[in-house]
């Protein structure tokens, strides 16, 4: 069986967060289970989040943190993202990372189309886990918001570049979480990390 090579991205832009704690707990458990781990923390990554004019024929060169992230993503066969949901979507800096780093020639090929007429994904052979915190109850996210953030990540970001399947762990009530809730969440993340899933 191929050894798991796991890239973990803490996608919370703050220096301290539940997302960072979850990333660290997952990393420790997965490493103890024998996986190779590389980890990036978004607040430590300095780069221009603005893609600019949105022209795929000429775009900004990747700054070193983005280049290192993409090299580690190429290396990995499993990608773990920990992030909050803000205003129904991803934090701006995290979205900026995907805007800047997932460019033609690195993440997808616009010159070769799929049968559906879409660009060919270039990051295939990888699976993903998203650990998401939110204040929105899961039933409300499903019923009212139609799981919009999950669809965006699954279909329009990770799936678009070939990372699939993506599994999700959703923790709601994050802003008012009690110590007991946080400990249970950490235990769940640790269990997932121990399975390198």
DOROGU-834934 format. One record per residue (C-alpha): residue number from 1; residue in one letter; chain; x, z, y. Coordinates in steps of 0.25 Angstrom, whole numbers, plus 5000, padded with zeros to 4 digits. Example, Ala and Ser with C-alpha at 12.3 -4.5 7.8 and 13.67 -1.06 7.14 Angstrom:
// residues 2
{pos:1; code:a; unit:A; px:5049; pz:5031; py:4982}
{pos:2; code:s; unit:A; px:5055; pz:5029; py:4996}
***
This chain:
// residues 197
{pos:1; code:x; unit:A; px:5000; pz:5000; py:5000}
{pos:2; code:x; unit:A; px:5005; pz:4996; py:5014}
{pos:3; code:x; unit:A; px:5009; pz:5008; py:5022}
{pos:4; code:x; unit:A; px:5000; pz:5010; py:5034}
{pos:5; code:x; unit:A; px:5007; pz:5007; py:5047}
{pos:6; code:x; unit:A; px:4998; pz:5013; py:5058}
{pos:7; code:x; unit:A; px:4998; pz:5011; py:5073}
{pos:8; code:x; unit:A; px:4991; pz:5022; py:5080}
{pos:9; code:x; unit:A; px:4986; pz:5020; py:5095}
{pos:10; code:x; unit:A; px:4981; pz:5032; py:5103}
{pos:11; code:x; unit:A; px:4972; pz:5024; py:5112}
{pos:12; code:x; unit:A; px:4969; pz:5035; py:5122}
{pos:13; code:x; unit:A; px:4976; pz:5033; py:5135}
{pos:14; code:x; unit:A; px:4977; pz:5048; py:5138}
{pos:15; code:x; unit:A; px:4989; pz:5056; py:5135}
{pos:16; code:x; unit:A; px:4981; pz:5066; py:5126}
{pos:17; code:x; unit:A; px:4968; pz:5062; py:5119}
{pos:18; code:x; unit:A; px:4961; pz:5064; py:5105}
{pos:19; code:x; unit:A; px:4965; pz:5049; py:5103}
{pos:20; code:x; unit:A; px:4980; pz:5053; py:5104}
{pos:21; code:x; unit:A; px:4978; pz:5065; py:5094}
{pos:22; code:x; unit:A; px:4970; pz:5056; py:5084}
{pos:23; code:x; unit:A; px:4982; pz:5046; py:5085}
{pos:24; code:x; unit:A; px:4992; pz:5057; py:5082}
{pos:25; code:x; unit:A; px:4984; pz:5063; py:5071}
{pos:26; code:x; unit:A; px:4981; pz:5050; py:5064}
{pos:27; code:x; unit:A; px:4996; pz:5046; py:5065}
{pos:28; code:x; unit:A; px:5001; pz:5060; py:5059}
{pos:29; code:x; unit:A; px:4991; pz:5059; py:5047}
{pos:30; code:x; unit:A; px:4994; pz:5044; py:5045}
{pos:31; code:x; unit:A; px:5009; pz:5046; py:5045}
{pos:32; code:x; unit:A; px:5008; pz:5058; py:5035}
{pos:33; code:x; unit:A; px:5000; pz:5048; py:5026}
{pos:34; code:x; unit:A; px:5012; pz:5039; py:5026}
{pos:35; code:x; unit:A; px:5008; pz:5029; py:5037}
{pos:36; code:x; unit:A; px:5017; pz:5023; py:5047}
{pos:37; code:x; unit:A; px:5013; pz:5027; py:5061}
{pos:38; code:x; unit:A; px:5015; pz:5021; py:5075}
{pos:39; code:x; unit:A; px:5007; pz:5027; py:5087}
{pos:40; code:x; unit:A; px:5005; pz:5023; py:5101}
{pos:41; code:x; unit:A; px:4998; pz:5032; py:5112}
{pos:42; code:x; unit:A; px:4991; pz:5024; py:5123}
{pos:43; code:x; unit:A; px:4995; pz:5033; py:5134}
{pos:44; code:x; unit:A; px:5010; pz:5031; py:5131}
{pos:45; code:x; unit:A; px:5008; pz:5016; py:5131}
{pos:46; code:x; unit:A; px:5011; pz:5010; py:5145}
{pos:47; code:x; unit:A; px:5006; pz:4996; py:5147}
{pos:48; code:x; unit:A; px:4997; pz:4988; py:5157}
{pos:49; code:x; unit:A; px:4983; pz:4989; py:5151}
{pos:50; code:x; unit:A; px:4978; pz:4977; py:5159}
{pos:51; code:x; unit:A; px:4979; pz:4963; py:5151}
{pos:52; code:x; unit:A; px:4978; pz:4956; py:5165}
{pos:53; code:x; unit:A; px:4971; pz:4942; py:5166}
{pos:54; code:x; unit:A; px:4968; pz:4942; py:5151}
{pos:55; code:x; unit:A; px:4975; pz:4929; py:5149}
{pos:56; code:x; unit:A; px:4980; pz:4928; py:5134}
{pos:57; code:x; unit:A; px:4990; pz:4917; py:5138}
{pos:58; code:x; unit:A; px:4998; pz:4926; py:5146}
{pos:59; code:x; unit:A; px:4997; pz:4941; py:5145}
{pos:60; code:x; unit:A; px:5006; pz:4953; py:5149}
{pos:61; code:x; unit:A; px:5018; pz:4956; py:5140}
{pos:62; code:x; unit:A; px:5015; pz:4969; py:5132}
{pos:63; code:x; unit:A; px:5022; pz:4981; py:5137}
{pos:64; code:x; unit:A; px:5030; pz:4989; py:5127}
{pos:65; code:x; unit:A; px:5019; pz:4999; py:5123}
{pos:66; code:x; unit:A; px:5010; pz:4987; py:5120}
{pos:67; code:x; unit:A; px:5021; pz:4980; py:5112}
{pos:68; code:x; unit:A; px:5024; pz:4992; py:5104}
{pos:69; code:x; unit:A; px:5009; pz:4994; py:5101}
{pos:70; code:x; unit:A; px:5008; pz:4980; py:5096}
{pos:71; code:x; unit:A; px:5021; pz:4980; py:5088}
{pos:72; code:x; unit:A; px:5015; pz:4993; py:5081}
{pos:73; code:x; unit:A; px:5002; pz:4987; py:5079}
{pos:74; code:x; unit:A; px:5009; pz:4975; py:5072}
{pos:75; code:x; unit:A; px:5016; pz:4985; py:5063}
{pos:76; code:x; unit:A; px:5004; pz:4993; py:5060}
{pos:77; code:x; unit:A; px:4993; pz:4990; py:5049}
{pos:78; code:x; unit:A; px:4984; pz:5001; py:5054}
{pos:79; code:x; unit:A; px:4980; pz:5004; py:5069}
{pos:80; code:x; unit:A; px:4974; pz:5017; py:5073}
{pos:81; code:x; unit:A; px:4968; pz:5018; py:5087}
{pos:82; code:x; unit:A; px:4963; pz:5031; py:5093}
{pos:83; code:x; unit:A; px:4955; pz:5030; py:5106}
{pos:84; code:x; unit:A; px:4944; pz:5035; py:5114}
{pos:85; code:x; unit:A; px:4932; pz:5027; py:5118}
{pos:86; code:x; unit:A; px:4930; pz:5027; py:5133}
{pos:87; code:x; unit:A; px:4918; pz:5020; py:5139}
{pos:88; code:x; unit:A; px:4915; pz:5013; py:5126}
{pos:89; code:x; unit:A; px:4929; pz:5007; py:5125}
{pos:90; code:x; unit:A; px:4943; pz:5009; py:5124}
{pos:91; code:x; unit:A; px:4952; pz:5016; py:5134}
{pos:92; code:x; unit:A; px:4957; pz:5006; py:5145}
{pos:93; code:x; unit:A; px:4972; pz:5008; py:5141}
{pos:94; code:x; unit:A; px:4969; pz:5006; py:5126}
{pos:95; code:x; unit:A; px:4960; pz:4993; py:5129}
{pos:96; code:x; unit:A; px:4972; pz:4989; py:5138}
{pos:97; code:x; unit:A; px:4981; pz:4990; py:5126}
{pos:98; code:x; unit:A; px:4973; pz:4981; py:5118}
{pos:99; code:x; unit:A; px:4971; pz:4971; py:5129}
{pos:100; code:x; unit:A; px:4986; pz:4970; py:5131}
{pos:101; code:x; unit:A; px:4992; pz:4971; py:5117}
{pos:102; code:x; unit:A; px:4982; pz:4963; py:5109}
{pos:103; code:x; unit:A; px:4986; pz:4949; py:5115}
{pos:104; code:x; unit:A; px:4986; pz:4936; py:5108}
{pos:105; code:x; unit:A; px:4998; pz:4934; py:5100}
{pos:106; code:x; unit:A; px:4999; pz:4949; py:5096}
{pos:107; code:x; unit:A; px:4985; pz:4953; py:5092}
{pos:108; code:x; unit:A; px:4978; pz:4939; py:5091}
{pos:109; code:x; unit:A; px:4980; pz:4925; py:5090}
{pos:110; code:x; unit:A; px:4972; pz:4916; py:5100}
{pos:111; code:x; unit:A; px:4978; pz:4903; py:5094}
{pos:112; code:x; unit:A; px:4972; pz:4905; py:5080}
{pos:113; code:x; unit:A; px:4957; pz:4908; py:5079}
{pos:114; code:x; unit:A; px:4949; pz:4914; py:5068}
{pos:115; code:x; unit:A; px:4938; pz:4908; py:5062}
{pos:116; code:x; unit:A; px:4929; pz:4915; py:5072}
{pos:117; code:x; unit:A; px:4937; pz:4908; py:5083}
{pos:118; code:x; unit:A; px:4944; pz:4921; py:5087}
{pos:119; code:x; unit:A; px:4959; pz:4924; py:5089}
{pos:120; code:x; unit:A; px:4966; pz:4927; py:5076}
{pos:121; code:x; unit:A; px:4970; pz:4942; py:5075}
{pos:122; code:x; unit:A; px:4985; pz:4945; py:5074}
{pos:123; code:x; unit:A; px:4984; pz:4960; py:5070}
{pos:124; code:x; unit:A; px:4978; pz:4959; py:5056}
{pos:125; code:x; unit:A; px:4981; pz:4968; py:5044}
{pos:126; code:x; unit:A; px:4979; pz:4980; py:5052}
{pos:127; code:x; unit:A; px:4967; pz:4991; py:5051}
{pos:128; code:x; unit:A; px:4963; pz:5001; py:5062}
{pos:129; code:x; unit:A; px:4957; pz:5014; py:5065}
{pos:130; code:x; unit:A; px:4951; pz:5018; py:5078}
{pos:131; code:x; unit:A; px:4949; pz:5033; py:5081}
{pos:132; code:x; unit:A; px:4940; pz:5033; py:5093}
{pos:133; code:x; unit:A; px:4935; pz:5045; py:5101}
{pos:134; code:x; unit:A; px:4923; pz:5044; py:5110}
{pos:135; code:x; unit:A; px:4912; pz:5053; py:5117}
{pos:136; code:x; unit:A; px:4901; pz:5044; py:5112}
{pos:137; code:x; unit:A; px:4895; pz:5048; py:5099}
{pos:138; code:x; unit:A; px:4897; pz:5038; py:5087}
{pos:139; code:x; unit:A; px:4882; pz:5036; py:5085}
{pos:140; code:x; unit:A; px:4881; pz:5032; py:5100}
{pos:141; code:x; unit:A; px:4893; pz:5023; py:5099}
{pos:142; code:x; unit:A; px:4887; pz:5016; py:5087}
{pos:143; code:x; unit:A; px:4872; pz:5015; py:5092}
{pos:144; code:x; unit:A; px:4873; pz:5013; py:5107}
{pos:145; code:x; unit:A; px:4887; pz:5007; py:5109}
{pos:146; code:x; unit:A; px:4887; pz:4999; py:5096}
{pos:147; code:x; unit:A; px:4901; pz:5004; py:5093}
{pos:148; code:x; unit:A; px:4907; pz:4995; py:5104}
{pos:149; code:x; unit:A; px:4921; pz:5001; py:5105}
{pos:150; code:x; unit:A; px:4922; pz:5000; py:5090}
{pos:151; code:x; unit:A; px:4918; pz:4985; py:5090}
{pos:152; code:x; unit:A; px:4928; pz:4982; py:5101}
{pos:153; code:x; unit:A; px:4939; pz:4988; py:5094}
{pos:154; code:x; unit:A; px:4935; pz:4983; py:5080}
{pos:155; code:x; unit:A; px:4932; pz:4969; py:5084}
{pos:156; code:x; unit:A; px:4937; pz:4965; py:5097}
{pos:157; code:x; unit:A; px:4951; pz:4973; py:5097}
{pos:158; code:x; unit:A; px:4956; pz:4977; py:5084}
{pos:159; code:x; unit:A; px:4948; pz:4968; py:5075}
{pos:160; code:x; unit:A; px:4951; pz:4956; py:5085}
{pos:161; code:x; unit:A; px:4966; pz:4957; py:5082}
{pos:162; code:x; unit:A; px:4964; pz:4959; py:5067}
{pos:163; code:x; unit:A; px:4965; pz:4974; py:5066}
{pos:164; code:x; unit:A; px:4954; pz:4978; py:5056}
{pos:165; code:x; unit:A; px:4947; pz:4985; py:5050}
{pos:166; code:x; unit:A; px:4946; pz:4996; py:5061}
{pos:167; code:x; unit:A; px:4940; pz:5010; py:5057}
{pos:168; code:x; unit:A; px:4935; pz:5019; py:5067}
{pos:169; code:x; unit:A; px:4935; pz:5034; py:5069}
{pos:170; code:x; unit:A; px:4926; pz:5039; py:5080}
{pos:171; code:x; unit:A; px:4926; pz:5053; py:5087}
{pos:172; code:x; unit:A; px:4915; pz:5055; py:5097}
{pos:173; code:x; unit:A; px:4913; pz:5067; py:5107}
{pos:174; code:x; unit:A; px:4928; pz:5066; py:5110}
{pos:175; code:x; unit:A; px:4927; pz:5072; py:5124}
{pos:176; code:x; unit:A; px:4920; pz:5084; py:5119}
{pos:177; code:x; unit:A; px:4926; pz:5086; py:5106}
{pos:178; code:x; unit:A; px:4929; pz:5100; py:5101}
{pos:179; code:x; unit:A; px:4942; pz:5105; py:5095}
{pos:180; code:x; unit:A; px:4935; pz:5105; py:5081}
{pos:181; code:x; unit:A; px:4930; pz:5090; py:5083}
{pos:182; code:x; unit:A; px:4944; pz:5086; py:5087}
{pos:183; code:x; unit:A; px:4950; pz:5092; py:5075}
{pos:184; code:x; unit:A; px:4940; pz:5086; py:5066}
{pos:185; code:x; unit:A; px:4943; pz:5072; py:5072}
{pos:186; code:x; unit:A; px:4958; pz:5074; py:5071}
{pos:187; code:x; unit:A; px:4956; pz:5078; py:5056}
{pos:188; code:x; unit:A; px:4949; pz:5065; py:5054}
{pos:189; code:x; unit:A; px:4959; pz:5057; py:5061}
{pos:190; code:x; unit:A; px:4970; pz:5064; py:5053}
{pos:191; code:x; unit:A; px:4962; pz:5060; py:5040}
{pos:192; code:x; unit:A; px:4961; pz:5045; py:5045}
{pos:193; code:x; unit:A; px:4976; pz:5045; py:5048}
{pos:194; code:x; unit:A; px:4980; pz:5051; py:5034}
{pos:195; code:x; unit:A; px:4973; pz:5039; py:5028}
{pos:196; code:x; unit:A; px:4979; pz:5030; py:5038}
{pos:197; code:x; unit:A; px:4966; pz:5024; py:5040}
***
